[in-house]
Structures are given as C-alpha cells and as structure tokens.
Amino acid sequence: MSKINQKLLARAVEVLGNERDALHWLQTPRSALNNQIPLKFIETDGGQQEVLDLLGRIEHGVFS
C-alpha cells in the first residue's frame, strides 16, 4: 500500500472527524472509486484529486 500522503490524511481527518476513522476510510474499497481502495486509487493519474473530491462530497452530504 502506498505511503499515506499527509495532505490527504489531514483532509480525511477533517471530514471524518479523527485519524482512526480517516485511516479506515482510506484503506477500505469505495464504490465511488470503482470499488478501489483510496490509498491505491491515488496512485492513478488524477486519482488523488478524485479522492479529495469524494471527501468534499462527503463533507457536504452529497450522495457518493
């Protein structure tokens, strides 16, 4: 698994409330990412931005 990007982790903590939940979310497959694990998905072209966008949708209550 890729090294956790600190910017991404900080954003996940901000949205999800704590580091434990953020790490769990980042390591669990997400249907909005084609059932890929966010930490693996960020290794693709544009993947990090897609994960950040997904966190933004979660923060604003948009169904994802």
Biopython code that builds the backbone (N, CA, C, O; Angstrom):
import numpy as np
from Bio.PDB.StructureBuilder import StructureBuilder

atoms = [
    (1, "MET", "N", (0.848, -1.175, 0.000)),
    (1, "MET", "CA", (0.000, 0.000, 0.000)),
    (1, "MET", "C", (0.891, 1.235, 0.000)),
    (1, "MET", "O", (1.960, 1.240, 0.611)),
    (2, "SER", "N", (0.453, 2.260, -0.676)),
    (2, "SER", "CA", (1.269, 3.455, -0.807)),
    (2, "SER", "C", (1.430, 4.180, 0.529)),
    (2, "SER", "O", (0.606, 4.061, 1.436)),
    (3, "LYS", "N", (2.510, 4.925, 0.608)),
    (3, "LYS", "CA", (2.725, 5.759, 1.786)),
    (3, "LYS", "C", (1.600, 6.793, 1.852)),
    (3, "LYS", "O", (1.217, 7.363, 0.831)),
    (4, "ILE", "N", (1.083, 7.028, 3.031)),
    (4, "ILE", "CA", (-0.050, 7.935, 3.174)),
    (4, "ILE", "C", (0.407, 9.369, 2.963)),
    (4, "ILE", "O", (1.302, 9.862, 3.650)),
    (5, "ASN", "N", (-0.221, 10.022, 2.008)),
    (5, "ASN", "CA", (0.016, 11.420, 1.717)),
    (5, "ASN", "C", (-0.538, 12.246, 2.884)),
    (5, "ASN", "O", (-1.710, 12.113, 3.237)),
    (6, "GLN", "N", (0.286, 13.079, 3.470)),
    (6, "GLN", "CA", (-0.125, 13.833, 4.661)),
    (6, "GLN", "C", (-1.264, 14.807, 4.377)),
    (6, "GLN", "O", (-2.136, 15.006, 5.222)),
    (7, "LYS", "N", (-1.259, 15.418, 3.185)),
    (7, "LYS", "CA", (-2.354, 16.332, 2.815)),
    (7, "LYS", "C", (-3.669, 15.565, 2.743)),
    (7, "LYS", "O", (-4.699, 16.027, 3.234)),
    (8, "LEU", "N", (-3.620, 14.392, 2.128)),
    (8, "LEU", "CA", (-4.814, 13.571, 2.001)),
    (8, "LEU", "C", (-5.304, 13.088, 3.364)),
    (8, "LEU", "O", (-6.503, 13.120, 3.642)),
    (9, "LEU", "N", (-4.384, 12.643, 4.209)),
    (9, "LEU", "CA", (-4.762, 12.193, 5.545)),
    (9, "LEU", "C", (-5.372, 13.341, 6.347)),
    (9, "LEU", "O", (-6.384, 13.156, 7.022)),
    (10, "ALA", "N", (-4.769, 14.511, 6.279)),
    (10, "ALA", "CA", (-5.300, 15.672, 7.014)),
    (10, "ALA", "C", (-6.709, 16.006, 6.546)),
    (10, "ALA", "O", (-7.574, 16.331, 7.359)),
    (11, "ARG", "N", (-6.943, 15.928, 5.246)),
    (11, "ARG", "CA", (-8.279, 16.224, 4.717)),
    (11, "ARG", "C", (-9.284, 15.165, 5.164)),
    (11, "ARG", "O", (-10.419, 15.489, 5.515)),
    (12, "ALA", "N", (-8.867, 13.905, 5.151)),
    (12, "ALA", "CA", (-9.756, 12.834, 5.599)),
    (12, "ALA", "C", (-10.101, 12.990, 7.077)),
    (12, "ALA", "O", (-11.246, 12.769, 7.470)),
    (13, "VAL", "N", (-9.129, 13.367, 7.894)),
    (13, "VAL", "CA", (-9.385, 13.604, 9.323)),
    (13, "VAL", "C", (-10.355, 14.769, 9.488)),
    (13, "VAL", "O", (-11.272, 14.707, 10.307)),
    (14, "GLU", "N", (-10.153, 15.819, 8.719)),
    (14, "GLU", "CA", (-11.034, 16.991, 8.784)),
    (14, "GLU", "C", (-12.482, 16.603, 8.475)),
    (14, "GLU", "O", (-13.407, 17.057, 9.149)),
    (15, "VAL", "N", (-12.672, 15.775, 7.469)),
    (15, "VAL", "CA", (-14.024, 15.393, 7.049)),
    (15, "VAL", "C", (-14.624, 14.321, 7.958)),
    (15, "VAL", "O", (-15.805, 14.376, 8.299)),
    (16, "LEU", "N", (-13.801, 13.350, 8.346)),
    (16, "LEU", "CA", (-14.332, 12.185, 9.057)),
    (16, "LEU", "C", (-14.218, 12.280, 10.577)),
    (16, "LEU", "O", (-14.791, 11.461, 11.294)),
    (17, "GLY", "N", (-13.486, 13.269, 11.066)),
    (17, "GLY", "CA", (-13.501, 13.547, 12.493)),
    (17, "GLY", "C", (-12.312, 13.096, 13.309)),
    (17, "GLY", "O", (-11.987, 13.732, 14.312)),
    (18, "ASN", "N", (-11.644, 12.009, 12.911)),
    (18, "ASN", "CA", (-10.477, 11.570, 13.679)),
    (18, "ASN", "C", (-9.588, 10.691, 12.800)),
    (18, "ASN", "O", (-10.012, 10.208, 11.751)),
    (19, "GLU", "N", (-8.372, 10.498, 13.239)),
    (19, "GLU", "CA", (-7.396, 9.772, 12.433)),
    (19, "GLU", "C", (-7.762, 8.296, 12.273)),
    (19, "GLU", "O", (-7.548, 7.725, 11.203)),
    (20, "ARG", "N", (-8.297, 7.684, 13.294)),
    (20, "ARG", "CA", (-8.667, 6.269, 13.207)),
    (20, "ARG", "C", (-9.697, 6.048, 12.108)),
    (20, "ARG", "O", (-9.539, 5.153, 11.278)),
    (21, "ASP", "N", (-10.756, 6.864, 12.100)),
    (21, "ASP", "CA", (-11.791, 6.726, 11.070)),
    (21, "ASP", "C", (-11.249, 7.083, 9.691)),
    (21, "ASP", "O", (-11.608, 6.456, 8.694)),
    (22, "ALA", "N", (-10.387, 8.087, 9.639)),
    (22, "ALA", "CA", (-9.800, 8.503, 8.363)),
    (22, "ALA", "C", (-8.947, 7.385, 7.770)),
    (22, "ALA", "O", (-9.051, 7.091, 6.579)),
    (23, "LEU", "N", (-8.110, 6.764, 8.588)),
    (23, "LEU", "CA", (-7.266, 5.674, 8.104)),
    (23, "LEU", "C", (-8.105, 4.487, 7.641)),
    (23, "LEU", "O", (-7.803, 3.859, 6.625)),
    (24, "HIS", "N", (-9.145, 4.191, 8.384)),
    (24, "HIS", "CA", (-10.049, 3.101, 7.978)),
    (24, "HIS", "C", (-10.684, 3.421, 6.627)),
    (24, "HIS", "O", (-10.723, 2.569, 5.739)),
    (25, "TRP", "N", (-11.176, 4.634, 6.473)),
    (25, "TRP", "CA", (-11.821, 5.044, 5.222)),
    (25, "TRP", "C", (-10.836, 4.952, 4.060)),
    (25, "TRP", "O", (-11.187, 4.472, 2.982)),
    (26, "LEU", "N", (-9.611, 5.408, 4.277)),
    (26, "LEU", "CA", (-8.599, 5.411, 3.218)),
    (26, "LEU", "C", (-8.149, 4.010, 2.814)),
    (26, "LEU", "O", (-7.584, 3.828, 1.735)),
    (27, "GLN", "N", (-8.395, 3.021, 3.670)),
    (27, "GLN", "CA", (-7.934, 1.658, 3.405)),
    (27, "GLN", "C", (-9.058, 0.687, 3.040)),
    (27, "GLN", "O", (-8.841, -0.521, 2.950)),
    (28, "THR", "N", (-10.261, 1.229, 2.832)),
    (28, "THR", "CA", (-11.427, 0.406, 2.536)),
    (28, "THR", "C", (-11.937, 0.703, 1.127)),
    (28, "THR", "O", (-12.063, 1.872, 0.762)),
    (29, "PRO", "N", (-12.233, -0.323, 0.324)),
    (29, "PRO", "CA", (-12.749, -0.079, -1.025)),
    (29, "PRO", "C", (-13.990, 0.814, -1.000)),
    (29, "PRO", "O", (-14.844, 0.686, -0.123)),
    (30, "ARG", "N", (-14.073, 1.719, -1.976)),
    (30, "ARG", "CA", (-15.175, 2.673, -2.072)),
    (30, "ARG", "C", (-15.865, 2.532, -3.418)),
    (30, "ARG", "O", (-15.212, 2.562, -4.461)),
    (31, "SER", "N", (-17.187, 2.379, -3.398)),
    (31, "SER", "CA", (-17.931, 2.208, -4.649)),
    (31, "SER", "C", (-17.766, 3.411, -5.572)),
    (31, "SER", "O", (-17.755, 3.250, -6.793)),
    (32, "ALA", "N", (-17.636, 4.603, -5.016)),
    (32, "ALA", "CA", (-17.469, 5.808, -5.831)),
    (32, "ALA", "C", (-16.117, 5.838, -6.546)),
    (32, "ALA", "O", (-15.893, 6.665, -7.429)),
    (33, "LEU", "N", (-15.222, 4.933, -6.159)),
    (33, "LEU", "CA", (-13.904, 4.835, -6.792)),
    (33, "LEU", "C", (-13.759, 3.487, -7.497)),
    (33, "LEU", "O", (-12.675, 2.904, -7.527)),
    (34, "ASN", "N", (-14.856, 3.005, -8.059)),
    (34, "ASN", "CA", (-14.867, 1.709, -8.746)),
    (34, "ASN", "C", (-14.420, 0.571, -7.827)),
    (34, "ASN", "O", (-13.700, -0.338, -8.240)),
    (35, "ASN", "N", (-14.863, 0.645, -6.576)),
    (35, "ASN", "CA", (-14.543, -0.363, -5.561)),
    (35, "ASN", "C", (-13.047, -0.519, -5.317)),
    (35, "ASN", "O", (-12.571, -1.594, -4.950)),
    (36, "GLN", "N", (-12.322, 0.560, -5.524)),
    (36, "GLN", "CA", (-10.894, 0.555, -5.241)),
    (36, "GLN", "C", (-10.637, 1.190, -3.878)),
    (36, "GLN", "O", (-11.456, 1.955, -3.369)),
    (37, "ILE", "N", (-9.505, 0.865, -3.310)),
    (37, "ILE", "CA", (-9.078, 1.436, -2.032)),
    (37, "ILE", "C", (-8.514, 2.833, -2.312)),
    (37, "ILE", "O", (-7.650, 2.976, -3.176)),
    (38, "PRO", "N", (-8.984, 3.867, -1.600)),
    (38, "PRO", "CA", (-8.498, 5.218, -1.864)),
    (38, "PRO", "C", (-6.976, 5.337, -1.897)),
    (38, "PRO", "O", (-6.439, 6.044, -2.749)),
    (39, "LEU", "N", (-6.275, 4.667, -0.994)),
    (39, "LEU", "CA", (-4.809, 4.778, -0.989)),
    (39, "LEU", "C", (-4.179, 4.171, -2.234)),
    (39, "LEU", "O", (-3.099, 4.598, -2.643)),
    (40, "LYS", "N", (-4.821, 3.198, -2.839)),
    (40, "LYS", "CA", (-4.323, 2.649, -4.106)),
    (40, "LYS", "C", (-4.789, 3.517, -5.274)),
    (40, "LYS", "O", (-4.067, 3.688, -6.256)),
    (41, "PHE", "N", (-5.989, 4.055, -5.160)),
    (41, "PHE", "CA", (-6.569, 4.859, -6.235)),
    (41, "PHE", "C", (-5.745, 6.116, -6.480)),
    (41, "PHE", "O", (-5.658, 6.575, -7.618)),
    (42, "ILE", "N", (-5.135, 6.687, -5.432)),
    (42, "ILE", "CA", (-4.371, 7.929, -5.612)),
    (42, "ILE", "C", (-3.107, 7.707, -6.441)),
    (42, "ILE", "O", (-2.471, 8.670, -6.868)),
    (43, "GLU", "N", (-2.743, 6.454, -6.670)),
    (43, "GLU", "CA", (-1.570, 6.161, -7.480)),
    (43, "GLU", "C", (-1.862, 6.309, -8.970)),
    (43, "GLU", "O", (-0.933, 6.297, -9.777)),
    (44, "THR", "N", (-3.139, 6.448, -9.354)),
    (44, "THR", "CA", (-3.504, 6.601, -10.757)),
    (44, "THR", "C", (-3.465, 8.078, -11.148)),
    (44, "THR", "O", (-3.457, 8.957, -10.286)),
    (45, "ASP", "N", (-3.439, 8.339, -12.449)),
    (45, "ASP", "CA", (-3.477, 9.713, -12.933)),
    (45, "ASP", "C", (-4.759, 10.386, -12.449)),
    (45, "ASP", "O", (-5.859, 9.901, -12.715)),
    (46, "GLY", "N", (-4.616, 11.482, -11.751)),
    (46, "GLY", "CA", (-5.769, 12.215, -11.254)),
    (46, "GLY", "C", (-6.460, 11.576, -10.075)),
    (46, "GLY", "O", (-7.454, 12.108, -9.579)),
    (47, "GLY", "N", (-5.962, 10.461, -9.620)),
    (47, "GLY", "CA", (-6.619, 9.737, -8.538)),
    (47, "GLY", "C", (-6.685, 10.503, -7.236)),
    (47, "GLY", "O", (-7.703, 10.468, -6.545)),
    (48, "GLN", "N", (-5.602, 11.201, -6.891)),
    (48, "GLN", "CA", (-5.613, 11.944, -5.635)),
    (48, "GLN", "C", (-6.705, 13.008, -5.651)),
    (48, "GLN", "O", (-7.404, 13.200, -4.656)),
    (49, "GLN", "N", (-6.852, 13.696, -6.779)),
    (49, "GLN", "CA", (-7.887, 14.723, -6.857)),
    (49, "GLN", "C", (-9.273, 14.107, -6.767)),
    (49, "GLN", "O", (-10.169, 14.693, -6.159)),
    (50, "GLU", "N", (-9.465, 12.944, -7.357)),
    (50, "GLU", "CA", (-10.771, 12.276, -7.259)),
    (50, "GLU", "C", (-11.098, 11.902, -5.822)),
    (50, "GLU", "O", (-12.244, 12.030, -5.391)),
    (51, "VAL", "N", (-10.097, 11.438, -5.077)),
    (51, "VAL", "CA", (-10.316, 11.085, -3.669)),
    (51, "VAL", "C", (-10.632, 12.351, -2.869)),
    (51, "VAL", "O", (-11.529, 12.339, -2.027)),
    (52, "LEU", "N", (-9.911, 13.429, -3.121)),
    (52, "LEU", "CA", (-10.189, 14.698, -2.434)),
    (52, "LEU", "C", (-11.587, 15.208, -2.787)),
    (52, "LEU", "O", (-12.298, 15.724, -1.924)),
    (53, "ASP", "N", (-11.979, 15.063, -4.052)),
    (53, "ASP", "CA", (-13.330, 15.465, -4.460)),
    (53, "ASP", "C", (-14.391, 14.626, -3.746)),
    (53, "ASP", "O", (-15.423, 15.149, -3.325)),
    (54, "LEU", "N", (-14.135, 13.338, -3.615)),
    (54, "LEU", "CA", (-15.071, 12.455, -2.915)),
    (54, "LEU", "C", (-15.199, 12.877, -1.452)),
    (54, "LEU", "O", (-16.306, 12.919, -0.915)),
    (55, "LEU", "N", (-14.100, 13.181, -0.818)),
    (55, "LEU", "CA", (-14.158, 13.669, 0.571)),
    (55, "LEU", "C", (-14.966, 14.964, 0.657)),
    (55, "LEU", "O", (-15.707, 15.172, 1.617)),
    (56, "GLY", "N", (-14.825, 15.824, -0.335)),
    (56, "GLY", "CA", (-15.610, 17.061, -0.368)),
    (56, "GLY", "C", (-17.095, 16.779, -0.486)),
    (56, "GLY", "O", (-17.911, 17.440, 0.156)),
    (57, "ARG", "N", (-17.449, 15.800, -1.305)),
    (57, "ARG", "CA", (-18.864, 15.440, -1.436)),
    (57, "ARG", "C", (-19.400, 14.877, -0.127)),
    (57, "ARG", "O", (-20.526, 15.178, 0.270)),
    (58, "ILE", "N", (-18.595, 14.063, 0.541)),
    (58, "ILE", "CA", (-18.998, 13.512, 1.835)),
    (58, "ILE", "C", (-19.205, 14.646, 2.831)),
    (58, "ILE", "O", (-20.190, 14.667, 3.569)),
    (59, "GLU", "N", (-18.279, 15.574, 2.843)),
    (59, "GLU", "CA", (-18.370, 16.707, 3.778)),
    (59, "GLU", "C", (-19.639, 17.505, 3.583)),
    (59, "GLU", "O", (-20.211, 18.010, 4.549)),
    (60, "HIS", "N", (-20.090, 17.627, 2.336)),
    (60, "HIS", "CA", (-21.273, 18.429, 2.040)),
    (60, "HIS", "C", (-22.548, 17.600, 1.931)),
    (60, "HIS", "O", (-23.597, 18.105, 1.533)),
    (61, "GLY", "N", (-22.444, 16.310, 2.293)),
    (61, "GLY", "CA", (-23.633, 15.472, 2.337)),
    (61, "GLY", "C", (-24.150, 15.042, 0.981)),
    (61, "GLY", "O", (-25.313, 14.657, 0.861)),
    (62, "VAL", "N", (-23.306, 15.097, -0.051)),
    (62, "VAL", "CA", (-23.722, 14.668, -1.379)),
    (62, "VAL", "C", (-23.571, 13.157, -1.462)),
    (62, "VAL", "O", (-22.516, 12.614, -1.136)),
    (63, "PHE", "N", (-24.617, 12.485, -1.895)),
    (63, "PHE", "CA", (-24.592, 11.033, -2.017)),
    (63, "PHE", "C", (-23.470, 10.625, -2.957)),
    (63, "PHE", "O", (-23.388, 11.111, -4.085)),
    (64, "SER", "N", (-22.600, 9.726, -2.487)),
    (64, "SER", "CA", (-21.475, 9.262, -3.306)),
    (64, "SER", "C", (-21.386, 7.762, -3.263)),
    (64, "SER", "O", (-20.502, 7.178, -3.890)),
]
sb = StructureBuilder()
sb.init_structure("model")
sb.init_model(0)
sb.init_chain("A")
sb.init_seg("    ")
for serial, (resi, resn, name, xyz) in enumerate(atoms, 1):
    if name == "N":
        sb.init_residue(resn, " ", resi, " ")
    sb.init_atom(name, np.array(xyz, "f"), 0.0, 1.0, " ", f" {name:<3s}", serial, name[0])
structure = sb.get_structure()
